Amino acid sequence: MSMNDRPVAAAAFLLSLAVGLLASCDLQPDSFPPFVLGKPECVIGERPGYYLVAGIEFEFANTSGKSIRSLSVSAMVYDRETESNPFVGSNRIEGLFAGDIPGKSKIDAAIPLDSYIYVAPSEPYIVDFFYVSAIEYSDGTSWADPNGAYCTGSEP
């Protein structure tokens, strides 16, 4: 190999290495989601049993044939007027909805925001990058989307 061929060979090697690495990346969960999400909305006011001041409400349809024991959700929340973080600290919300959701059924779920806020909002927050991060089934199996491949939001 001549000195002039080395840069070309090195570039070809690096290109093939990059293509191989990208092809092996798993950017999405192993399977499509076993649910359908409705548009998440921030709601101000009390929902007894869920929150006192504000929460995120969403429709959740369990499209699997298995009963769900719990589901974890994640979202980013922004002030509607300034489109900035409305909280002290992170505006990433992590929530757990614990309750039986039978297979092939639909529920109206809610995640409280009370522990994140210190002043009641005058307008509902924008909910963005909302996704189900994990599902635990009653039979002990689970499903996960740790990176939000199947996310949605409250704005168009």
Contacts in CASP RR format, 6 or more apart in sequence:
PFRMAT RR
TARGET T0000
AUTHOR 0000-0000-0000
METHOD contacts of the structure
MODEL  1
MSMNDRPVAAAAFLLSLAVGLLASCDLQPDSFPPFVLGKPECVIGERPGY
YLVAGIEFEFANTSGKSIRSLSVSAMVYDRETESNPFVGSNRIEGLFAGD
IPGKSKIDAAIPLDSYIYVAPSEPYIVDFFYVSAIEYSDGTSWADPNGAY
CTGSEP
1 9 0 8 1.000
27 147 0 8 1.000
27 149 0 8 1.000
28 149 0 8 1.000
29 143 0 8 1.000
29 144 0 8 1.000
29 145 0 8 1.000
29 146 0 8 1.000
29 149 0 8 1.000
29 150 0 8 1.000
31 143 0 8 1.000
33 132 0 8 1.000
33 143 0 8 1.000
33 145 0 8 1.000
33 150 0 8 1.000
34 62 0 8 1.000
34 63 0 8 1.000
34 64 0 8 1.000
34 66 0 8 1.000
34 135 0 8 1.000
34 143 0 8 1.000
35 60 0 8 1.000
35 61 0 8 1.000
35 62 0 8 1.000
35 63 0 8 1.000
35 64 0 8 1.000
35 132 0 8 1.000
35 135 0 8 1.000
36 60 0 8 1.000
36 61 0 8 1.000
36 63 0 8 1.000
37 58 0 8 1.000
37 59 0 8 1.000
37 60 0 8 1.000
37 61 0 8 1.000
37 130 0 8 1.000
37 131 0 8 1.000
37 132 0 8 1.000
37 150 0 8 1.000
37 152 0 8 1.000
38 58 0 8 1.000
38 59 0 8 1.000
38 60 0 8 1.000
38 61 0 8 1.000
38 152 0 8 1.000
39 58 0 8 1.000
39 59 0 8 1.000
39 152 0 8 1.000
39 153 0 8 1.000
39 154 0 8 1.000
40 56 0 8 1.000
40 57 0 8 1.000
40 58 0 8 1.000
40 75 0 8 1.000
40 127 0 8 1.000
40 130 0 8 1.000
40 152 0 8 1.000
40 153 0 8 1.000
40 154 0 8 1.000
41 56 0 8 1.000
41 57 0 8 1.000
41 58 0 8 1.000
41 124 0 8 1.000
41 127 0 8 1.000
41 154 0 8 1.000
42 54 0 8 1.000
42 55 0 8 1.000
42 56 0 8 1.000
42 77 0 8 1.000
42 113 0 8 1.000
42 121 0 8 1.000
42 124 0 8 1.000
42 125 0 8 1.000
42 126 0 8 1.000
42 127 0 8 1.000
42 154 0 8 1.000
43 54 0 8 1.000
43 55 0 8 1.000
43 56 0 8 1.000
43 57 0 8 1.000
43 110 0 8 1.000
43 124 0 8 1.000
44 53 0 8 1.000
44 54 0 8 1.000
44 120 0 8 1.000
44 121 0 8 1.000
44 123 0 8 1.000
44 124 0 8 1.000
45 51 0 8 1.000
45 52 0 8 1.000
45 53 0 8 1.000
45 54 0 8 1.000
46 52 0 8 1.000
46 53 0 8 1.000
47 55 0 8 1.000
47 57 0 8 1.000
47 110 0 8 1.000
50 110 0 8 1.000
50 111 0 8 1.000
50 112 0 8 1.000
51 110 0 8 1.000
51 112 0 8 1.000
51 113 0 8 1.000
51 114 0 8 1.000
52 112 0 8 1.000
52 114 0 8 1.000
53 113 0 8 1.000
53 114 0 8 1.000
53 117 0 8 1.000
53 120 0 8 1.000
54 112 0 8 1.000
54 113 0 8 1.000
54 114 0 8 1.000
54 117 0 8 1.000
54 120 0 8 1.000
54 121 0 8 1.000
54 124 0 8 1.000
54 125 0 8 1.000
55 110 0 8 1.000
55 111 0 8 1.000
55 112 0 8 1.000
55 113 0 8 1.000
55 114 0 8 1.000
56 73 0 8 1.000
56 75 0 8 1.000
56 77 0 8 1.000
56 93 0 8 1.000
56 110 0 8 1.000
56 111 0 8 1.000
56 113 0 8 1.000
56 127 0 8 1.000
56 130 0 8 1.000
57 108 0 8 1.000
57 109 0 8 1.000
57 110 0 8 1.000
58 73 0 8 1.000
58 108 0 8 1.000
58 109 0 8 1.000
58 110 0 8 1.000
58 111 0 8 1.000
58 130 0 8 1.000
59 106 0 8 1.000
59 107 0 8 1.000
59 108 0 8 1.000
59 109 0 8 1.000
60 71 0 8 1.000
60 97 0 8 1.000
60 101 0 8 1.000
60 106 0 8 1.000
60 107 0 8 1.000
60 108 0 8 1.000
60 109 0 8 1.000
60 132 0 8 1.000
61 105 0 8 1.000
61 106 0 8 1.000
62 68 0 8 1.000
62 101 0 8 1.000
62 102 0 8 1.000
62 103 0 8 1.000
62 104 0 8 1.000
62 105 0 8 1.000
62 106 0 8 1.000
62 107 0 8 1.000
63 104 0 8 1.000
64 103 0 8 1.000
64 104 0 8 1.000
64 137 0 8 1.000
65 103 0 8 1.000
65 104 0 8 1.000
66 103 0 8 1.000
66 137 0 8 1.000
66 138 0 8 1.000
66 139 0 8 1.000
66 141 0 8 1.000
67 100 0 8 1.000
67 101 0 8 1.000
67 102 0 8 1.000
67 103 0 8 1.000
67 137 0 8 1.000
67 138 0 8 1.000
67 139 0 8 1.000
68 99 0 8 1.000
68 100 0 8 1.000
68 101 0 8 1.000
68 103 0 8 1.000
68 135 0 8 1.000
68 136 0 8 1.000
68 137 0 8 1.000
68 138 0 8 1.000
69 98 0 8 1.000
69 99 0 8 1.000
69 100 0 8 1.000
69 136 0 8 1.000
69 137 0 8 1.000
69 138 0 8 1.000
69 140 0 8 1.000
70 96 0 8 1.000
70 97 0 8 1.000
70 98 0 8 1.000
70 99 0 8 1.000
70 135 0 8 1.000
70 136 0 8 1.000
71 96 0 8 1.000
71 97 0 8 1.000
71 101 0 8 1.000
71 109 0 8 1.000
71 132 0 8 1.000
71 134 0 8 1.000
71 135 0 8 1.000
71 136 0 8 1.000
72 94 0 8 1.000
72 95 0 8 1.000
72 96 0 8 1.000
72 97 0 8 1.000
72 132 0 8 1.000
72 133 0 8 1.000
72 134 0 8 1.000
72 135 0 8 1.000
73 93 0 8 1.000
73 94 0 8 1.000
73 95 0 8 1.000
73 96 0 8 1.000
73 97 0 8 1.000
73 111 0 8 1.000
73 130 0 8 1.000
73 131 0 8 1.000
73 132 0 8 1.000
73 133 0 8 1.000
74 92 0 8 1.000
74 93 0 8 1.000
74 94 0 8 1.000
74 95 0 8 1.000
74 129 0 8 1.000
74 130 0 8 1.000
74 131 0 8 1.000
74 133 0 8 1.000
74 148 0 8 1.000
75 92 0 8 1.000
75 93 0 8 1.000
75 111 0 8 1.000
75 127 0 8 1.000
75 128 0 8 1.000
75 129 0 8 1.000
75 130 0 8 1.000
75 131 0 8 1.000
75 153 0 8 1.000
76 91 0 8 1.000
76 92 0 8 1.000
76 93 0 8 1.000
76 127 0 8 1.000
76 128 0 8 1.000
76 129 0 8 1.000
76 130 0 8 1.000
77 85 0 8 1.000
77 86 0 8 1.000
77 87 0 8 1.000
77 91 0 8 1.000
77 93 0 8 1.000
77 113 0 8 1.000
77 116 0 8 1.000
77 125 0 8 1.000
77 126 0 8 1.000
77 127 0 8 1.000
77 128 0 8 1.000
78 84 0 8 1.000
78 85 0 8 1.000
78 86 0 8 1.000
78 91 0 8 1.000
78 125 0 8 1.000
78 126 0 8 1.000
78 128 0 8 1.000
79 85 0 8 1.000
79 86 0 8 1.000
79 121 0 8 1.000
79 125 0 8 1.000
79 126 0 8 1.000
80 123 0 8 1.000
80 124 0 8 1.000
80 125 0 8 1.000
80 126 0 8 1.000
81 123 0 8 1.000
83 126 0 8 1.000
85 91 0 8 1.000
86 117 0 8 1.000
86 121 0 8 1.000
86 125 0 8 1.000
87 116 0 8 1.000
87 117 0 8 1.000
88 118 0 8 1.000
93 111 0 8 1.000
93 113 0 8 1.000
93 116 0 8 1.000
94 133 0 8 1.000
95 111 0 8 1.000
96 111 0 8 1.000
97 109 0 8 1.000
97 110 0 8 1.000
97 111 0 8 1.000
100 138 0 8 1.000
101 107 0 8 1.000
113 125 0 8 1.000
126 154 0 8 1.000
126 155 0 8 1.000
127 153 0 8 1.000
127 154 0 8 1.000
128 153 0 8 1.000
128 154 0 8 1.000
128 155 0 8 1.000
129 148 0 8 1.000
129 151 0 8 1.000
129 153 0 8 1.000
130 151 0 8 1.000
130 152 0 8 1.000
130 153 0 8 1.000
130 154 0 8 1.000
131 145 0 8 1.000
131 148 0 8 1.000
131 149 0 8 1.000
131 150 0 8 1.000
131 151 0 8 1.000
131 152 0 8 1.000
132 145 0 8 1.000
132 150 0 8 1.000
133 144 0 8 1.000
133 145 0 8 1.000
133 146 0 8 1.000
133 148 0 8 1.000
134 142 0 8 1.000
134 143 0 8 1.000
134 144 0 8 1.000
134 145 0 8 1.000
134 146 0 8 1.000
135 142 0 8 1.000
135 143 0 8 1.000
135 144 0 8 1.000
136 142 0 8 1.000
137 143 0 8 1.000
END
